[in-house]
Amino acid sequence: MSTGAQFYPGASTAYRYDGTYEGLMQEVNCCVTHTTEGTTLPDYDGGAMAPNTTLLPDIANQRLRAYCHFPADMSARALVDNSATSVRTNRNNAHQVELVGSCDPKRRTNWGSLRAGIDYIYWPEAPEWALREYARYIAWLNTEHGVPLTLTPHAWLPYPDSYGSSHGQRMTLDEWAVFKGHCGHMHVPDGNDHGDPGNMRMDLVVQYAKELVSGGGNSGGGSTQPPAPAYEPFPGPSWFVIGRRSPIIAAMHARLVAVGCNRYQSTLNADVWGSGDRASYQAWQRKLGYTGTDADGVPGPTSWAKLQVPNV
Ligand SMILES: [Zn+2]
């Protein structure tokens, strides 16, 4: 059973995996925070290892862009789930979030030519805006799903001490079975050895979330419901495949017509990506000054942003 909103307001649902990997519907009461060791939205093996939600930093705009892969109350797949024990990890009323970035001190300032805080987030020293953005998410989990704004009593160790189980940070199976509130991947037992998210300041995230939840009634401006972004986030070029059906396609179709790039033969199936979309999108790319293979009718992030497809 499940109650409460299943998708974070404003999140993209372009990468949902519950059609392929339908999980168990539960009533979540704890949240496991992961970090990815990457800088882009992971593929998660086509969803086989996906969390409920990925939060991808948009550093220029100081936002975490949310991608919901499974409904909030559906069991996700980012933990090692030992089916030989009585306690299941992914299925123990756990909600799971992956924060894109790093928790490895080797990447504290640089990751090759990338710079921490500018090109990616080193989560143990995340900027305050990022912690406050994550706080908005866990405040939502609290108000919609009752996940308590409390932390595991186990320490949030720095990576790599957080790896494995020799530093006492991992729960016992019995602790995990009754756990409620917030923990990291490093705290989950039963075959899990990953050390993410390291010593990130979840204490601050929880504190900020409490301020949002308690401030909602009396400050007038405070709300735990984040405003949805005005425009639909770019779903990625590989998302646009023949036959893709989505309200995003219908919204894009309407925008292409509105900007004078109507190359559609028909208005049937306006929510399905097809040849008319490609021809109309190509007209839009040409209107923006693109030529050659840059105007191939397959949306890219810049032309998509300029098209201003309303959030659906
Ligand atoms: Zn993890």
Residues whose N, C-alpha, C, O or C-beta is under 5 A from the ligand:
A	BS01	ZN	H34 T35 A78 H185 H194 D196
